[in-house]
Amino acid sequence: MGTAGRIRRAKAEAVPKLSIGITCYPSIGGSGIVASQLGSELARLGHKVHFISYEPPFRLDRKQRNVTFHRVELNEYRLFKYPDYTLPLAVKMVEVAARHDLDILHVHYAVPHATAALLATQIARKQIRRAPHVITTLHGTDITLLARDRSLGPIIKYSIESSCAVTAVSRSLKKETIQVLKTRKPIEVIYNFYRPKPPRQARTEVRRALRVRESDFLLIHLSNLRPVKRLPDVLRVVAELKNLEVGDHGKVKLLILAGDSFAPFRPLVKRLGIEDRVIVKENVLDIENYLHAADAGLYTSEKESFGMGVLETMSFGKPVVATRVGGVAEIVQNKRTGFLARLGDVKAMAAAVRRLAADPELAARMGAAARIRAEQEFSSQKSVEQYLDLYRRTIRDCRD
């Protein structure tokens, strides 16, 4: 560790440690990934981190020191037509707050998590005379989709306005939140971050296992395959390039790291005639091995409040071809770290991939710039320091 690193660690050790509760959706998706990484980084700094959810987050290391998982038990009484999660979550939050003297409840998504946290603080004040401060992080869906629903919009707005502090993962999402809900609550932008793990397998080994030759140009796509990701556009880009020859008789191929079943897309793959070009791996944990083996990323989302897959790809020094939507345009610098195209412009995206595949020096130069941007602007150190500063300001200034 260098001098600067030792100074940072010494400062971190000198600051009083916090007890922090984190609630997120545990499934594969950007919010759960970021919440897990944030908790891990906070625990590494010596803070006590308590995850509260119905399942452990997908990438959470439960063996890590200072990390504890608290399971929310769901009941299915016949009295309720639909099982309720918000109320059992609130009760569990009160229990954890009382037992572990939580300073902060950091919830990811306004509903149901912030709503449950606000109810929990009301109960806590009655039962234990002290309630944790609620910080809500907006990731996108609660604004881009749910906030427009008349049955949910008012409670989302209330949950945001009543939180001690609110953050958004991009400037784009902050702007949309204010436009849709007309909120007056200050919203701080703290970008998502990614700490890449070193690959445990060599690039050649991974490509050999995938049956991808070194002369092939391997695109990678990471997502949960929801409709908003527009996976058919990804496949159509590959179809546009199926007759392209790369280098010494290489081909453009696509590796999809899928967070859900790929089965619904198999018929389209067959119709497009690209069965030999598409490789799918579902629910992969060791994404670093595959990102290391790829040559570029391909993302065609219709909406993207941030774009976690884009950042993960750039962190491994790979240029990205993506749609110019939402937070993606805040991550990718067009013609410097990759190429941005209009939504649905499959031909333009195929042309960008063709250009990268035909010019290895350009791809390497853009990939290097992508890695530097990821390290400098979206580092774990930068974002975690911003969150810790927010936690301490909130504890000092927020009077419920």
N, C-alpha and C positions, 0 to 999 in steps of 0.2 A: 504494500500500500504506500502511495506517495505521500508527501508532506501535506498537500491539500486534503487528501482523503483522511489523514489522521486528525487534522484540525476539525474537519466536518464531524467525524465520529466523536471527538472530544466534546464538541459543542452539543451534539445530540445527547450524549450521556449526562451532560450537566443540566439539561432541561428536565423538569418534572415529567414523569411518565403519565400517560392518560389511560383510562379504561374506556374502550370504544366498542359499541355495538354496531354491527353491520348487517343490514337485511337487503337481499337482492333475489332475483329469480335465479335458481341454481342451474337452470338448463343452459345449453350451449347458446351463446349470444354475447354481444359486446358488453352489455351491462354486467352480466355475471362474471365475465372474464376480468373486466376492470376492477370490479369490487373484490374479487379474489386476490388479484395482484396488489391492490391497495392494502388489503388486510395483511398480506404477506410482508410487504415492505414496512408497514407500521410495526408489525411484530418483530421484524429484524432489527428495528431501532429500539426495541425494548418496551413498546407499548403493549398493553393487554388487549387482545382483539377477540370479540365474541360474535360469531356468525349465528344469526337467528333466522331459520328458514325451515321449510318442510323437508328439504333434502340438503346434503352438503353441496356447495357449488362445484360445478364440473371440474375445475382445475385447482381446487383447494387442497393443499397439503395439510391434512389434519394432524400429522406428526410433528409439524413445525412448532418450535417453542413459542409460547405466548399466544397460541391460537387455540380457541375452544369452539366447538360447534354445539348449538342448542337446537334440538329438533322440535318443531311445532307439530303437535299431534292433532289430526283432524277427526272430527266426529261426523257421523252420517245418521243423524236422527231422522225418523220419518216425518217429524214435525216440519222439517225444512224440505222444500222441494229440491233445492240445490244445496250441496255442502258449502258451508261458510268458512272462509280462510281468514278474513280480516279480524274477527273477534278473537279466535284462538291465538292469532299472531300477537294481538295487543296484550293479551293475558301473559303470554310467554315473555314479551318485552318487559312487562312490569316485574315478572319473576327474576329475569336476568339482571335488570337494573337494580333491584333490591339486593340480590345476592352478591353482585360484583361491583356495586357502587359506580355505575356507568356515568361517565362525564358527558359522552356524546352518543346519540343514536343517529348513525349515518345511514339513511335509507335511499335506495336506488329505485327510482320510479315514484311518482306521486301517489298513484293508486295501484294496489291497496296499501303500499308500504308506509307512505307518509301519513295517510289517514289513520292507519293502525297505530303509528308512533304517537300521533297527537292525542289519540284516545288513551294510549298507555301513559302519557305524561300527566293527563288529568287524574287517572287512577293513582299514579305514583305519588302525586302531591297529597292525596288524601291518606294513603297507606304508609308511606315512608318519609313524607315531608320533604322529599328531595326528588326532583325529576331530571333526567338527562336532557340536554339541549338537542333539538331535532334539526338535522341538516339534511336537506333533500337534494339529490342529484337527478336532473332530468336527462334521460338518454334518448328520447325521441318518440317512441310509440305512444306514450301518455299525452304527447302534444300533437303529433302528426296524425294520429288516428282517434284516440279516445276523447281528447278535449273537444272534438267536433261533435261528439255524441251528446245530445241534450240531457240524457239521463246520467251522464258522468261529468260533463264540463263543469258544472257548479262545484262539485266536491273536489275536483282537481284544482280549481282555482282557489278554493278555501284552503286546501292542504298546502298549496304553495305559499299563499299569503300568510298562513299561520305558522309556518316553519321559522325557526330562528334564523336560518340562512339557506339560500338556494344557489345551486350551481348548475350550469349547463355545459355539455361537452364540446360545444362549438359556438361560434358567433352566430352561425346560421340558425341553430336551435334557439338561442336566446331571442333573436329577432322574431322568429315564428311564434314563440311562446307569448311575447308581448302583443303581437298582432292578433293572435287567435283568442287569447283570454283577457286581453286588456289589463294585464297584471301591473301593479305598482310596486310590488316587492322587488328590491334590487336583486339582480341575478349576476353572479360572477362566472366568468368563463374559465374553467380549468379543463384543459384538454385531457383526453385519454392518453395513456402511456403504455409502453410495452418494454419489458426487459427480456430480450431474447436469450434463450438457453443455448449453450454451445451444442451443435449437433453431435450425436453419439455415433453416427454412421457416416462414412465417406460418401461424397456425392456419387462417385462411380458405383458404389455398392447399392445405393438406393435406386439409382436409375436402372441398374441391371435387374434388380428385383421387380421393378415396374415394367421391364421389357422396353425401356427407352434407351435408344442408342445415344452415344455422345454427340453424334452429328444431328440428332433431332433437336428441335427448339421446343422446350417444355413450358407451356403456360400453366399457371396454378390459380385456382379459385377456391377461397375459403368462405363458407357461409352456412347459415341454417336452412337455406333453400326456400325461404318464404317467398310468396309471390312478388313482394317488393324488390327482391334481388334480381328479378327478371332473368332467371336462368336460361330460358329459351333463347334470349339474345346472346348469351355466352356461347351456346351451342351453335347458333347461326354464324357467329364470327368464325368459329373453327371450320364450319362447313364452307365458308367463303374461301378458306385457305387449304382445302383438302387436296387440291392439285398442285400446291406450291412445293417446290423442291428446295431444300435448304442445304447449303454446304455440299458435302459429299453424299448426295442422295438421301439426305435427312428429310424428316417430315415435321410439320407443326402438330404437336400433341397437347392434350389438355388433361391435367390432373385436378380432380375436384375432391377437396376435403370437406365432406358433407356432414352437417350437424343433424340431418334427418334422412329419412329413406329417399334414395334416388329413384326408386322404382317408377314413380309417375312420369319420369322423364325418359325412360327407356324407349318408348314408342317413337318419340321425336328423334332420338339419336339414330334409330333405325331408318326412319323416313329420310333423314338428312344424309344417310350413307356414311356415317363417321364412327361406326362401331369400333374400328381399329385405331381410332384417334383419341378416344375418351377413356380415361382410367378413373375409377371412383374408389375412395376410401371413406368409410363412414365412422363417425365418432372417434376420431384420431386424437390421441393425447400428445404424441411426440411430433408436433407440427414442425419443429425446428429441423428435423431430418429431411422432410419433404420440401420445405422452403429453401433449404440449402441446395437441394438437387434441382430446383426449378431455374428457369431463365428469365421469366417475367410474370407479372400478375395481370389478371383480366377480371374487371368488375363492371357490371352493367346496371347497377341499381337504379330504380326509379326515384327512390328517396333514400337519403343516408344522412342521419344526424351527425355522424362522425365517419365511420368506415374503419372498423378495427382490423378487418382482413387486409385492407390497403396498407395500414401502418405496419402490421406484422410482416407483410411482403417486403416493404421498403427497408425494414430493419435488417433484413438479410441481404441487402445490397442488390435488390432486383427492381428494375424499372416497372412502372405500373401503367396499364392502359385502362382508363375508367371513364365513366360518365361524369360530366361536370354538374354535379348535384350536391346540395347541402354542404356538409362538412368535408366532403372529399376534396372540394376545390380549395380548402384551407390546408390540406395535407400535401396534395400533389401539386408541384409547380410545373405547369404545362411546358413541354419541350425542354425541360431541365431535369426533372426526376421521372418523367413519363409523359404520357399524352392524355389529354382530356378531350372528350367528344360530346356532342349533343346527345340527349337521351334518345335511344332507339336507333342511332345512326350506326348500324352494323357495318356498313361498308367503310366508313371512316375509321372505325376501330380495327377492322381487318387490315386496312392500309397501314395503320400504325404498327400492328404486330408484324406485318410483312417487312416494314422498314427496319424494325429491331432485329428480326430474324436474318435479314440480308446484310446487316452491318454489326458484327460482333463488337467492334470498337465503340460504336455509338451505344450499344446496349450496356457495355461495361462502364462507360463514362456516366451514363444516366443512373445506372445501378449504384455506382460509388456516390454520386450526388444524393441519391435517395437515402442511402445509409447515413450519410452525414446529417441530412435534414432530420431523419428520425432520431438520431442520437442527440442532436442539439435542441430541437424544438419540442420533442415528445418523449423526453427521458423520464424514467421513474423518479430520479432525484428531483427534477424540476417540479413535477406535478405533486409529489408527496410533500415537498416543502410548502407548496401553495395550500394543500389541504391542511397541514398542521398549523400553518399561520391562520387559516380560517377557523379551525377548531378553537384555537386559543383566543382569537378576537371574539368569537361567539360566546365562549365561557365568560369572558370579561364583560362584554357589552350587552348580551341578550338578557332582558328582564321580561320573563313571561307574564 
